Structure formats: C-alpha cells, structure tokens
Amino acid sequence: MNTAGLSLEQAPPFGVVLRFFLTAALFGIIAGALIATGGADLLLGRYHPHTIALIHLLTLGVMAMVMIGALFQMLPVIAGVVLPKVRLLGRLIHAVLLAGILCLCGGLYFGCGGLIGLGGLLLVAALGGFSAAALGGLFRVVYVGVTVQMMRLALVALLVTALMGAFLAQLHAAQTLSAFSLQLAQLHASWALAGWTALLILGVAQQVLPMFYVTPPYPRFCRRVTGWLIFFSLIAALLAPLQSLATIGVLLGLLMLGGTTLLRISQRKRKITDASLRYWQLSMISLLLALPLIVLDHPLATSLAALLFIGGFALGLINGMIYKIVPFLSWFHLSSGAHPDTPMMHDFIPRRAAHGQLWLHTAALVLLAAGLFMPMLAPPGGALLAAAYALLFYHLIHAVRLYRRSGGVF
Amino acid sequence: MSSIQTFMTDDHRACDDLLAALEADFSTAKASFAPFKKRFLDHFEMEEAILFPALEEATGMHGGPTEVMRLEHSQMRNMIEQMAAAIAAEEADRFASVAETFLFMVQQHNAKEEQILYTLSDRALSARADELIEAMQKLQA
C-alpha cells in the first residue's frame, strides 16, 4: 500500500531541522545589528555591496535557512519524499550553506572579491544540491496534491535563483558589473522572492493553514491557477518584450495568495487568536501593501516594497510557522516514546512569550519602514530586529532544553 | 451508492467543530466537554470496530497503516483524559496547551486517514459501503 501523503513516521531526526532554525535566528541577530550600526543608508543602498550583504543575511541566512530546514521535515511528512541519508545530508547542506552565506556576505561587506566568488560557488553547491535531491524525490511522488506541485515549482525557482546568483557573484568578484548585471540582478530577485519564496508559501499555506486553524480549504483557483500564473510569468520575464505582462501576472498571483489567505483566516472555525495567527495576518497584509509599491517603480517605493516583502511577508510567516512547528515537533518526537506526562506544546514555548517576540518584530518593521523617510529611526529599528531574533533564539533554546530534559534525542 | 470517504470526512469536520468550540471558551468547557468527548470516542470506535476490520479483511492487510491509526487513537484517548483533568482542576493554561497539542495530533491523523485510508476503503469496500455506513451510524446514535 502506498502510504505517501502525510506520514509523521517518516519524520527526520529533530536535530536535522533544529540546526537550521537555530542558525537562522543567529543570522537575524547579525542582520539587525548591521542595520543598528549602518543605519538608513544600508536600507536605501539597493545596489551598494553593504546593502546586498544585508539582504542576503536575511534572504539566505534567515529565510532560506528556515525554509530548507522546514523542507527536511515537510518533504517526507507532507510529500512522502524520503531523502537519502537524511542526517548526513542535513549536516552537509547546512555546513555548505552556512559557509556560502558567510563568504558571500563577508566578501560583500568587507570588499573582498575572492570571498564573493567563493561564496557564490558554495551557495550554488548547497542550494543546487538540495533542490536536485528534493526534486529527484518530488518527481517520483505518486500522490500529487497542490503542495507537492508548488514545492516542485519553488525548488526549480530556487535552482534558477542560485545559478543567477552565482553568476552575479562571479561578476562582482571580477568587478565587471554592467547594465546587463543590473537586469540579471532584478531577475534574480524576482525568481528568489516571487518564485522560490512565494510559491513555497503558497503550497505550504494550503496544506497547513486549514490544519492549524481549521479553515475551509483554499478555493480551486489557488490550487490550479495561482502558482502556475506566477511561475509562467517569471519565465515570461526572461524575455524583454513580455516584461510588463510578466509583472502583471506575478502581482495578480501574489494578490490571490494574500487576499485568499486573509479571507480564509477570517473564516477559520478555530476562534483562537495567538501570536502565530497574528504573524500570518502581518505576513499577508505586508504582502498586499508591497504590491502597489512594486508597480510604482520609484527607488524609495522599491526599498519599502522589499522591506515589506522580506521583513513582513516572508519573515513574518516564517516566525509564525516556527512558533507552531517547534513546539509540535518537540512534543511529537517525545510522544513516540509515549511517556504519560510528556510536556505539551505550550510547555516548550509559552503562548504569551511568543507575543513578546511578535511585538518586537512588528515594532522593528514599523521603525525600519519609518527609517526610510526619517533616517534616525533606522538604527533603533535594527536594534529591535536584533532583539526579536535574540528572543526567538532564546525561545528555541528553551524548547530544546526541555526536550532534552524530557528524554528527547536529536 | 454511498461513499465511506464522504461519510467519514464529514464526521471529521463535525469533530473539528466541536473541538474548536470547546477550545474557544474555557468558561463553558465543562458543558461542552461531554458532547465533544462522545463524538471523538464514537469516531474511534466506528473505525476500530467496523471500518478497520472490514478493510483488513478485504485487503488482507494486517499491521501497517490501520495499526498505526489504532496507536494514534489510544494516544488521543489519553489526551482527551488529560483535557478532562485540566478542566476539572480549572487549569486554563494547561487545558489550552493540551487542547492545542491534541488539535495538531488530530489534524495530522485525519489528513492521513482522508488521503490514504478512506480512499483505499472506497476502493476495496465499494460493495459493502451502504451496509458499513449504516452500522457506523447505528453506533453513533
């Protein structure tokens, strides 16, 4: 019998996933500290190497780190894809990804071309290797629901993003930047954010939002149309004459994702409002606010759109997910040993504690957005962001320690 | 012809509703606990006494998925008792924590049943569907 589909029995060891999450929180602290010292110039720089370093600390250090760690859990459990030698593979991908991020961001920040080039190669190895391993399994899946489809598209987009990024890193390393590299940088950013990030969120949201908050399932068009619209629009964007059409397609797809998710949240049967739910709302509202700013195509609007998309939409959703996934997995891995007094979810991360982290993150976002217009507000915004990730790190350590004390293994 | 998938999935949704209502308001939890508990225990019983044996007989499958489902049922029964204890002791935080963990457990359990076991049941037991559903309805009454 084919038991692919949801199967927690195939879950990887907890340590595989935790390693990625803990590292991500540390990168969040570094990114916040960087803004606290570098100020608003860092947020407005766009193509300045320091700004590119900051963006990659957030998109690779926090976002990709968590998304890949979560995929190690979700691929077997949701998609039925069993990764080979998962403990070793997890360590390897994590180590190469970590080294790649440190080289790329360090090289960009301290102006060392050799490190930038090396970082690009390490990152294409880690991200390319991971997407190849995952895609190999995902194309053999028998039960293909929307989540599996979206994971496939997202991982193809990750591969495209990584290849473009590695190429850009070589251009930076050789200091041969041109008008072409600016165009390539924009495509790289579109594939990273609208492709890899939004498509994965689209697939995962349709699986977990109905489960976590007992909402009606997403409508048919979200399953059949939205992801493909975004994906084909991104392909169209590669051809210069189709670019404005492609932008419309991407924006329409993202509008469907944000609008439908907010609607489903409002229709949830589970009336509880916790920090995670607020994070889902913050995420989708940030996404919707970012969309008109993308159309404006003004430098300040673009910086604000990037802040909303990365800091609100992506990081907000990721934080919200971590506050559910980590307590549940802690409980789950312990309960397979069936202790009668296994700690429950809120013992691992108390419900009220998560609210404090939510407020820090939200306040950081508001100050950073205001900092684009009033530069003096950017450093405290960065400090709050660092504090938010320090608190997240502390919460994760709290969960890990209780897990270990209760007899859990990694 | 009736569908086991539809009948059982509808019952899952009814269970979801009762759990969501129970969890929403601790001050009324004492009153809403009994119907919640009955519906969940009946659902486990329908599967363990009627559906799973029929499925095992029709497919020759023993152990494996149905056995995993039975284990998870016993885990969930245990958690229902822990919720009862938290309500009796008027420990709202403890109740919220057990209830949320229970909800996550239920959701992943239901998803497995709906995606795999019920689909298989409709395929393997189509000739007996009406009879089995009737027996399960009787058990619920």
Boltz contact constraints between the chains, C-beta under 6 A:
constraints:
  - contact:
      token1: [A, 3]
      token2: [B, 65]
      max_distance: 6.0
  - contact:
      token1: [A, 5]
      token2: [B, 115]
      max_distance: 6.0
  - contact:
      token1: [A, 5]
      token2: [B, 116]
      max_distance: 6.0
  - contact:
      token1: [A, 6]
      token2: [B, 108]
      max_distance: 6.0
  - contact:
      token1: [A, 6]
      token2: [B, 111]
      max_distance: 6.0
  - contact:
      token1: [A, 6]
      token2: [B, 112]
      max_distance: 6.0
  - contact:
      token1: [A, 211]
      token2: [B, 107]
      max_distance: 6.0
  - contact:
      token1: [A, 214]
      token2: [B, 16]
      max_distance: 6.0
  - contact:
      token1: [A, 214]
      token2: [B, 20]
      max_distance: 6.0
  - contact:
      token1: [A, 269]
      token2: [B, 20]
      max_distance: 6.0
  - contact:
      token1: [A, 270]
      token2: [B, 20]
      max_distance: 6.0
  - contact:
      token1: [A, 271]
      token2: [B, 24]
      max_distance: 6.0
  - contact:
      token1: [A, 328]
      token2: [B, 104]
      max_distance: 6.0
  - contact:
      token1: [A, 331]
      token2: [B, 101]
      max_distance: 6.0
  - contact:
      token1: [A, 344]
      token2: [B, 97]
      max_distance: 6.0
  - contact:
      token1: [A, 344]
      token2: [B, 98]
      max_distance: 6.0
  - contact:
      token1: [A, 344]
      token2: [B, 101]
      max_distance: 6.0
  - contact:
      token1: [A, 345]
      token2: [B, 97]
      max_distance: 6.0
  - contact:
      token1: [A, 345]
      token2: [B, 100]
      max_distance: 6.0
  - contact:
      token1: [A, 345]
      token2: [B, 101]
      max_distance: 6.0
  - contact:
      token1: [A, 346]
      token2: [B, 97]
      max_distance: 6.0
